[in-house]
């Protein structure tokens, strides 16, 4: 299942066995391979919805 945001549990089944994926310049990358500073940067990002 794909879900927006960084969640510690699967919203569908409740499993804690989740992997976070980030899209960077068109490529998908597992966040689990990032160092702790890069993961914190991702958590600190603000997301904005663009109004049409």
PDB file of N, H, CA, C and O in Angstrom:
ATOM      1  N   UNK A   1       0.845  -1.167   0.000  1.00  0.00           N
ATOM      2  CA  UNK A   1       0.000   0.000   0.000  1.00  0.00           C
ATOM      3  C   UNK A   1       0.894   1.234   0.000  1.00  0.00           C
ATOM      4  O   UNK A   1       1.966   1.229   0.605  1.00  0.00           O
ATOM      5  N   UNK A   2       0.459   2.275  -0.668  1.00  0.00           N
ATOM      6  H   UNK A   2      -0.412   2.279  -1.159  1.00  0.00           H
ATOM      7  CA  UNK A   2       1.171   3.548  -0.686  1.00  0.00           C
ATOM      8  C   UNK A   2       0.318   4.561   0.049  1.00  0.00           C
ATOM      9  O   UNK A   2      -0.885   4.673  -0.183  1.00  0.00           O
ATOM     10  N   UNK A   3       0.962   5.298   0.941  1.00  0.00           N
ATOM     11  H   UNK A   3       1.940   5.208   1.130  1.00  0.00           H
ATOM     12  CA  UNK A   3       0.255   6.290   1.748  1.00  0.00           C
ATOM     13  C   UNK A   3       1.143   7.509   1.910  1.00  0.00           C
ATOM     14  O   UNK A   3       2.356   7.376   2.067  1.00  0.00           O
ATOM     15  N   UNK A   4       0.558   8.680   1.874  1.00  0.00           N
ATOM     16  H   UNK A   4      -0.428   8.788   1.747  1.00  0.00           H
ATOM     17  CA  UNK A   4       1.328   9.910   2.026  1.00  0.00           C
ATOM     18  C   UNK A   4       1.804  10.121   3.449  1.00  0.00           C
ATOM     19  O   UNK A   4       1.158   9.676   4.398  1.00  0.00           O
ATOM     20  N   UNK A   5       2.927  10.795   3.600  1.00  0.00           N
ATOM     21  H   UNK A   5       3.452  11.156   2.829  1.00  0.00           H
ATOM     22  CA  UNK A   5       3.465  11.099   4.919  1.00  0.00           C
ATOM     23  C   UNK A   5       4.354   9.987   5.453  1.00  0.00           C
ATOM     24  O   UNK A   5       4.445   8.909   4.865  1.00  0.00           O
ATOM     25  N   UNK A   6       5.008  10.265   6.575  1.00  0.00           N
ATOM     26  H   UNK A   6       4.934  11.140   7.052  1.00  0.00           H
ATOM     27  CA  UNK A   6       5.888   9.284   7.205  1.00  0.00           C
ATOM     28  C   UNK A   6       5.137   8.630   8.353  1.00  0.00           C
ATOM     29  O   UNK A   6       4.945   9.240   9.404  1.00  0.00           O
ATOM     30  N   UNK A   7       4.721   7.413   8.155  1.00  0.00           N
ATOM     31  H   UNK A   7       4.877   6.917   7.301  1.00  0.00           H
ATOM     32  CA  UNK A   7       3.954   6.694   9.176  1.00  0.00           C
ATOM     33  C   UNK A   7       4.776   5.529   9.709  1.00  0.00           C
ATOM     34  O   UNK A   7       5.547   4.919   8.968  1.00  0.00           O
ATOM     35  N   UNK A   8       4.613   5.222  10.983  1.00  0.00           N
ATOM     36  H   UNK A   8       3.987   5.718  11.585  1.00  0.00           H
ATOM     37  CA  UNK A   8       5.331   4.112  11.595  1.00  0.00           C
ATOM     38  C   UNK A   8       4.573   2.799  11.484  1.00  0.00           C
ATOM     39  O   UNK A   8       5.133   1.735  11.749  1.00  0.00           O
ATOM     40  N   UNK A   9       3.303   2.865  11.096  1.00  0.00           N
ATOM     41  H   UNK A   9       2.848   3.730  10.881  1.00  0.00           H
ATOM     42  CA  UNK A   9       2.458   1.682  10.938  1.00  0.00           C
ATOM     43  C   UNK A   9       1.704   1.764   9.622  1.00  0.00           C
ATOM     44  O   UNK A   9       1.373   2.854   9.153  1.00  0.00           O
ATOM     45  N   UNK A  10       1.437   0.622   9.035  1.00  0.00           N
ATOM     46  H   UNK A  10       1.706  -0.263   9.415  1.00  0.00           H
ATOM     47  CA  UNK A  10       0.624   0.565   7.825  1.00  0.00           C
ATOM     48  C   UNK A  10      -0.814   0.947   8.178  1.00  0.00           C
ATOM     49  O   UNK A  10      -1.402   0.343   9.075  1.00  0.00           O
ATOM     50  N   UNK A  11      -1.397   1.944   7.485  1.00  0.00           N
ATOM     51  H   UNK A  11      -0.919   2.434   6.756  1.00  0.00           H
ATOM     52  CA  UNK A  11      -2.772   2.338   7.793  1.00  0.00           C
ATOM     53  C   UNK A  11      -3.796   1.273   7.419  1.00  0.00           C
ATOM     54  O   UNK A  11      -4.931   1.316   7.892  1.00  0.00           O
ATOM     55  N   UNK A  12      -3.409   0.320   6.578  1.00  0.00           N
ATOM     56  H   UNK A  12      -2.486   0.285   6.194  1.00  0.00           H
ATOM     57  CA  UNK A  12      -4.329  -0.724   6.148  1.00  0.00           C
ATOM     58  C   UNK A  12      -4.369  -1.907   7.116  1.00  0.00           C
ATOM     59  O   UNK A  12      -5.442  -2.335   7.540  1.00  0.00           O
ATOM     60  N   UNK A  13      -3.170  -2.438   7.465  1.00  0.00           N
ATOM     61  H   UNK A  13      -2.298  -2.091   7.120  1.00  0.00           H
ATOM     62  CA  UNK A  13      -3.149  -3.653   8.291  1.00  0.00           C
ATOM     63  C   UNK A  13      -2.554  -3.438   9.683  1.00  0.00           C
ATOM     64  O   UNK A  13      -2.648  -4.317  10.539  1.00  0.00           O
ATOM     65  N   UNK A  14      -1.936  -2.261   9.916  1.00  0.00           N
ATOM     66  H   UNK A  14      -1.859  -1.547   9.221  1.00  0.00           H
ATOM     67  CA  UNK A  14      -1.365  -1.979  11.232  1.00  0.00           C
ATOM     68  C   UNK A  14       0.048  -2.511  11.438  1.00  0.00           C
ATOM     69  O   UNK A  14       0.604  -2.367  12.527  1.00  0.00           O
ATOM     70  N   UNK A  15       0.635  -3.119  10.421  1.00  0.00           N
ATOM     71  H   UNK A  15       0.183  -3.236   9.536  1.00  0.00           H
ATOM     72  CA  UNK A  15       1.984  -3.675  10.541  1.00  0.00           C
ATOM     73  C   UNK A  15       3.009  -2.563  10.760  1.00  0.00           C
ATOM     74  O   UNK A  15       2.882  -1.470  10.208  1.00  0.00           O
ATOM     75  N   UNK A  16       4.024  -2.855  11.574  1.00  0.00           N
ATOM     76  H   UNK A  16       4.127  -3.743  12.023  1.00  0.00           H
ATOM     77  CA  UNK A  16       5.114  -1.914  11.784  1.00  0.00           C
ATOM     78  C   UNK A  16       6.259  -2.176  10.808  1.00  0.00           C
ATOM     79  O   UNK A  16       7.265  -1.468  10.836  1.00  0.00           O
ATOM     80  N   UNK A  17       6.120  -3.176   9.953  1.00  0.00           N
ATOM     81  H   UNK A  17       5.302  -3.751   9.931  1.00  0.00           H
ATOM     82  CA  UNK A  17       7.133  -3.519   8.960  1.00  0.00           C
ATOM     83  C   UNK A  17       6.896  -2.667   7.712  1.00  0.00           C
ATOM     84  O   UNK A  17       6.383  -3.159   6.707  1.00  0.00           O
ATOM     85  N   UNK A  18       7.273  -1.381   7.784  1.00  0.00           N
ATOM     86  H   UNK A  18       7.689  -0.982   8.600  1.00  0.00           H
ATOM     87  CA  UNK A  18       7.065  -0.454   6.680  1.00  0.00           C
ATOM     88  C   UNK A  18       8.404   0.098   6.208  1.00  0.00           C
ATOM     89  O   UNK A  18       9.367   0.152   6.972  1.00  0.00           O
ATOM     90  N   UNK A  19       8.456   0.501   4.963  1.00  0.00           N
ATOM     91  H   UNK A  19       7.673   0.457   4.342  1.00  0.00           H
ATOM     92  CA  UNK A  19       9.638   1.166   4.423  1.00  0.00           C
ATOM     93  C   UNK A  19       9.174   2.480   3.835  1.00  0.00           C
ATOM     94  O   UNK A  19       8.162   2.524   3.135  1.00  0.00           O
ATOM     95  N   UNK A  20       9.891   3.538   4.109  1.00  0.00           N
ATOM     96  H   UNK A  20      10.713   3.502   4.678  1.00  0.00           H
ATOM     97  CA  UNK A  20       9.551   4.855   3.590  1.00  0.00           C
ATOM     98  C   UNK A  20      10.276   5.057   2.273  1.00  0.00           C
ATOM     99  O   UNK A  20      11.460   4.746   2.144  1.00  0.00           O
ATOM    100  N   UNK A  21       9.547   5.584   1.297  1.00  0.00           N
ATOM    101  H   UNK A  21       8.585   5.837   1.402  1.00  0.00           H
ATOM    102  CA  UNK A  21      10.094   5.835  -0.029  1.00  0.00           C
ATOM    103  C   UNK A  21       9.953   7.327  -0.304  1.00  0.00           C
ATOM    104  O   UNK A  21       8.916   7.921  -0.008  1.00  0.00           O
ATOM    105  N   UNK A  22      10.986   7.927  -0.865  1.00  0.00           N
ATOM    106  H   UNK A  22      11.828   7.444  -1.106  1.00  0.00           H
ATOM    107  CA  UNK A  22      10.951   9.346  -1.214  1.00  0.00           C
ATOM    108  C   UNK A  22      11.214   9.499  -2.706  1.00  0.00           C
ATOM    109  O   UNK A  22      12.018   8.769  -3.284  1.00  0.00           O
ATOM    110  N   UNK A  23      10.535  10.445  -3.313  1.00  0.00           N
ATOM    111  H   UNK A  23       9.882  11.038  -2.843  1.00  0.00           H
ATOM    112  CA  UNK A  23      10.742  10.735  -4.729  1.00  0.00           C
ATOM    113  C   UNK A  23      11.630  11.971  -4.816  1.00  0.00           C
ATOM    114  O   UNK A  23      11.241  13.062  -4.398  1.00  0.00           O
ATOM    115  N   UNK A  24      12.824  11.783  -5.365  1.00  0.00           N
ATOM    116  H   UNK A  24      13.140  10.897  -5.705  1.00  0.00           H
ATOM    117  CA  UNK A  24      13.778  12.884  -5.496  1.00  0.00           C
ATOM    118  C   UNK A  24      14.117  13.018  -6.978  1.00  0.00           C
ATOM    119  O   UNK A  24      14.601  12.071  -7.599  1.00  0.00           O
ATOM    120  N   UNK A  25      13.867  14.169  -7.528  1.00  0.00           N
ATOM    121  H   UNK A  25      13.474  14.938  -7.024  1.00  0.00           H
ATOM    122  CA  UNK A  25      14.107  14.459  -8.949  1.00  0.00           C
ATOM    123  C   UNK A  25      13.671  13.313  -9.865  1.00  0.00           C
ATOM    124  O   UNK A  25      14.393  12.928 -10.785  1.00  0.00           O
ATOM    125  N   UNK A  26      12.496  12.784  -9.600  1.00  0.00           N
ATOM    126  H   UNK A  26      11.910  13.096  -8.853  1.00  0.00           H
ATOM    127  CA  UNK A  26      11.920  11.771 -10.472  1.00  0.00           C
ATOM    128  C   UNK A  26      12.289  10.340 -10.151  1.00  0.00           C
ATOM    129  O   UNK A  26      11.775   9.421 -10.789  1.00  0.00           O
ATOM    130  N   UNK A  27      13.165  10.120  -9.183  1.00  0.00           N
ATOM    131  H   UNK A  27      13.582  10.867  -8.665  1.00  0.00           H
ATOM    132  CA  UNK A  27      13.581   8.764  -8.816  1.00  0.00           C
ATOM    133  C   UNK A  27      13.020   8.391  -7.457  1.00  0.00           C
ATOM    134  O   UNK A  27      12.942   9.234  -6.564  1.00  0.00           O
ATOM    135  N   UNK A  28      12.631   7.140  -7.293  1.00  0.00           N
ATOM    136  H   UNK A  28      12.694   6.455  -8.019  1.00  0.00           H
ATOM    137  CA  UNK A  28      12.174   6.644  -5.997  1.00  0.00           C
ATOM    138  C   UNK A  28      13.355   6.036  -5.262  1.00  0.00           C
ATOM    139  O   UNK A  28      14.156   5.307  -5.846  1.00  0.00           O
ATOM    140  N   UNK A  29      13.454   6.344  -3.973  1.00  0.00           N
ATOM    141  H   UNK A  29      12.803   6.937  -3.498  1.00  0.00           H
ATOM    142  CA  UNK A  29      14.580   5.860  -3.184  1.00  0.00           C
ATOM    143  C   UNK A  29      14.088   5.488  -1.795  1.00  0.00           C
ATOM    144  O   UNK A  29      13.295   6.214  -1.196  1.00  0.00           O
ATOM    145  N   UNK A  30      14.561   4.351  -1.281  1.00  0.00           N
ATOM    146  H   UNK A  30      15.206   3.761  -1.767  1.00  0.00           H
ATOM    147  CA  UNK A  30      14.204   3.923   0.075  1.00  0.00           C
ATOM    148  C   UNK A  30      14.912   4.811   1.087  1.00  0.00           C
ATOM    149  O   UNK A  30      16.128   4.990   1.021  1.00  0.00           O
ATOM    150  N   UNK A  31      14.160   5.359   2.010  1.00  0.00           N
ATOM    151  H   UNK A  31      13.172   5.214   2.063  1.00  0.00           H
ATOM    152  CA  UNK A  31      14.704   6.230   3.042  1.00  0.00           C
ATOM    153  C   UNK A  31      15.564   5.433   4.020  1.00  0.00           C
ATOM    154  O   UNK A  31      16.428   6.007   4.684  1.00  0.00           O
ATOM    155  N   UNK A  32      15.348   4.148   4.120  1.00  0.00           N
ATOM    156  H   UNK A  32      14.646   3.682   3.581  1.00  0.00           H
ATOM    157  CA  UNK A  32      16.106   3.317   5.059  1.00  0.00           C
ATOM    158  C   UNK A  32      17.603   3.330   4.768  1.00  0.00           C
ATOM    159  O   UNK A  32      18.401   3.032   5.657  1.00  0.00           O
ATOM    160  N   UNK A  33      17.999   3.670   3.540  1.00  0.00           N
ATOM    161  H   UNK A  33      17.351   3.912   2.819  1.00  0.00           H
ATOM    162  CA  UNK A  33      19.410   3.739   3.193  1.00  0.00           C
ATOM    163  C   UNK A  33      20.051   5.080   3.500  1.00  0.00           C
ATOM    164  O   UNK A  33      21.255   5.250   3.306  1.00  0.00           O
ATOM    165  N   UNK A  34      19.264   6.035   3.976  1.00  0.00           N
ATOM    166  H   UNK A  34      18.286   5.898   4.133  1.00  0.00           H
ATOM    167  CA  UNK A  34      19.776   7.369   4.267  1.00  0.00           C
ATOM    168  C   UNK A  34      20.400   7.429   5.654  1.00  0.00           C
ATOM    169  O   UNK A  34      20.060   6.638   6.534  1.00  0.00           O
ATOM    170  N   UNK A  35      21.327   8.384   5.843  1.00  0.00           N
ATOM    171  H   UNK A  35      21.603   9.027   5.128  1.00  0.00           H
ATOM    172  CA  UNK A  35      21.885   8.578   7.183  1.00  0.00           C
ATOM    173  C   UNK A  35      20.875   9.333   8.046  1.00  0.00           C
ATOM    174  O   UNK A  35      19.881   9.851   7.536  1.00  0.00           O
ATOM    175  N   UNK A  36      21.128   9.393   9.345  1.00  0.00           N
ATOM    176  H   UNK A  36      21.935   8.972   9.759  1.00  0.00           H
ATOM    177  CA  UNK A  36      20.151   9.966  10.283  1.00  0.00           C
ATOM    178  C   UNK A  36      19.883  11.446  10.020  1.00  0.00           C
ATOM    179  O   UNK A  36      18.755  11.903  10.206  1.00  0.00           O
ATOM    180  N   UNK A  37      20.885  12.199   9.594  1.00  0.00           N
ATOM    181  H   UNK A  37      21.801  11.828   9.443  1.00  0.00           H
ATOM    182  CA  UNK A  37      20.688  13.632   9.317  1.00  0.00           C
ATOM    183  C   UNK A  37      19.757  13.829   8.123  1.00  0.00           C
ATOM    184  O   UNK A  37      18.891  14.704   8.147  1.00  0.00           O
ATOM    185  N   UNK A  38      19.931  13.026   7.087  1.00  0.00           N
ATOM    186  H   UNK A  38      20.635  12.316   7.067  1.00  0.00           H
ATOM    187  CA  UNK A  38      19.076  13.129   5.905  1.00  0.00           C
ATOM    188  C   UNK A  38      17.636  12.726   6.229  1.00  0.00           C
ATOM    189  O   UNK A  38      16.694  13.346   5.737  1.00  0.00           O
ATOM    190  N   UNK A  39      17.460  11.681   7.064  1.00  0.00           N
ATOM    191  H   UNK A  39      18.226  11.177   7.465  1.00  0.00           H
ATOM    192  CA  UNK A  39      16.102  11.273   7.481  1.00  0.00           C
ATOM    193  C   UNK A  39      15.438  12.377   8.295  1.00  0.00           C
ATOM    194  O   UNK A  39      14.244  12.629   8.129  1.00  0.00           O
ATOM    195  N   UNK A  40      16.192  13.041   9.175  1.00  0.00           N
ATOM    196  H   UNK A  40      17.161  12.836   9.310  1.00  0.00           H
ATOM    197  CA  UNK A  40      15.621  14.132   9.974  1.00  0.00           C
ATOM    198  C   UNK A  40      15.225  15.297   9.069  1.00  0.00           C
ATOM    199  O   UNK A  40      14.195  15.933   9.295  1.00  0.00           O
ATOM    200  N   UNK A  41      16.021  15.575   8.062  1.00  0.00           N
ATOM    201  H   UNK A  41      16.857  15.059   7.878  1.00  0.00           H
ATOM    202  CA  UNK A  41      15.694  16.639   7.110  1.00  0.00           C
ATOM    203  C   UNK A  41      14.351  16.342   6.433  1.00  0.00           C
ATOM    204  O   UNK A  41      13.531  17.243   6.260  1.00  0.00           O
ATOM    205  N   UNK A  42      14.130  15.097   6.058  1.00  0.00           N
ATOM    206  H   UNK A  42      14.797  14.365   6.198  1.00  0.00           H
ATOM    207  CA  UNK A  42      12.868  14.708   5.438  1.00  0.00           C
ATOM    208  C   UNK A  42      11.701  14.922   6.402  1.00  0.00           C
ATOM    209  O   UNK A  42      10.648  15.417   6.001  1.00  0.00           O
ATOM    210  N   UNK A  43      11.885  14.550   7.668  1.00  0.00           N
ATOM    211  H   UNK A  43      12.741  14.148   7.993  1.00  0.00           H
ATOM    212  CA  UNK A  43      10.818  14.728   8.664  1.00  0.00           C
ATOM    213  C   UNK A  43      10.512  16.203   8.909  1.00  0.00           C
ATOM    214  O   UNK A  43       9.371  16.559   9.203  1.00  0.00           O
ATOM    215  N   UNK A  44      11.522  17.061   8.789  1.00  0.00           N
ATOM    216  H   UNK A  44      12.449  16.772   8.550  1.00  0.00           H
ATOM    217  CA  UNK A  44      11.360  18.489   9.065  1.00  0.00           C
ATOM    218  C   UNK A  44      10.747  19.265   7.910  1.00  0.00           C
ATOM    219  O   UNK A  44      10.349  20.416   8.090  1.00  0.00           O
ATOM    220  N   UNK A  45      10.661  18.661   6.728  1.00  0.00           N
ATOM    221  H   UNK A  45      10.985  17.726   6.582  1.00  0.00           H
ATOM    222  CA  UNK A  45      10.125  19.377   5.568  1.00  0.00           C
ATOM    223  C   UNK A  45       8.669  19.750   5.780  1.00  0.00           C
ATOM    224  O   UNK A  45       7.896  18.999   6.376  1.00  0.00           O
ATOM    225  N   UNK A  46       8.316  20.911   5.287  1.00  0.00           N
ATOM    226  H   UNK A  46       8.944  21.520   4.803  1.00  0.00           H
ATOM    227  CA  UNK A  46       6.924  21.372   5.313  1.00  0.00           C
ATOM    228  C   UNK A  46       6.302  21.082   3.957  1.00  0.00           C
ATOM    229  O   UNK A  46       6.926  21.306   2.919  1.00  0.00           O
ATOM    230  N   UNK A  47       5.101  20.596   3.967  1.00  0.00           N
ATOM    231  H   UNK A  47       4.595  20.414   4.809  1.00  0.00           H
ATOM    232  CA  UNK A  47       4.398  20.324   2.717  1.00  0.00           C
ATOM    233  C   UNK A  47       3.246  21.314   2.557  1.00  0.00           C
ATOM    234  O   UNK A  47       2.511  21.593   3.504  1.00  0.00           O
ATOM    235  N   UNK A  48       3.108  21.824   1.373  1.00  0.00           N
ATOM    236  H   UNK A  48       3.705  21.597   0.603  1.00  0.00           H
ATOM    237  CA  UNK A  48       2.057  22.802   1.078  1.00  0.00           C
ATOM    238  C   UNK A  48       1.209  22.286  -0.073  1.00  0.00           C
ATOM    239  O   UNK A  48       1.725  21.712  -1.032  1.00  0.00           O
ATOM    240  N   UNK A  49      -0.087  22.494   0.031  1.00  0.00           N
ATOM    241  H   UNK A  49      -0.507  22.960   0.810  1.00  0.00           H
ATOM    242  CA  UNK A  49      -0.984  22.151  -1.058  1.00  0.00           C
ATOM    243  C   UNK A  49      -1.170  23.393  -1.917  1.00  0.00           C
ATOM    244  O   UNK A  49      -1.500  24.465  -1.410  1.00  0.00           O
ATOM    245  N   UNK A  50      -0.959  23.244  -3.201  1.00  0.00           N
ATOM    246  H   UNK A  50      -0.690  22.373  -3.613  1.00  0.00           H
ATOM    247  CA  UNK A  50      -1.111  24.370  -4.100  1.00  0.00           C
ATOM    248  C   UNK A  50      -2.588  24.507  -4.445  1.00  0.00           C
ATOM    249  O   UNK A  50      -3.238  23.536  -4.831  1.00  0.00           O
ATOM    250  N   UNK A  51      -3.109  25.713  -4.303  1.00  0.00           N
ATOM    251  H   UNK A  51      -2.582  26.502  -3.989  1.00  0.00           H
ATOM    252  CA  UNK A  51      -4.505  25.963  -4.633  1.00  0.00           C
ATOM    253  C   UNK A  51      -4.631  26.184  -6.138  1.00  0.00           C
ATOM    254  O   UNK A  51      -3.843  26.910  -6.745  1.00  0.00           O
ATOM    255  N   UNK A  52      -5.641  25.540  -6.723  1.00  0.00           N
ATOM    256  H   UNK A  52      -6.280  24.951  -6.230  1.00  0.00           H
ATOM    257  CA  UNK A  52      -5.838  25.664  -8.181  1.00  0.00           C
ATOM    258  C   UNK A  52      -6.632  26.893  -8.510  1.00  0.00           C
ATOM    259  O   UNK A  52      -6.896  27.163  -9.682  1.00  0.00           O
TER     260      UNK A  52
END
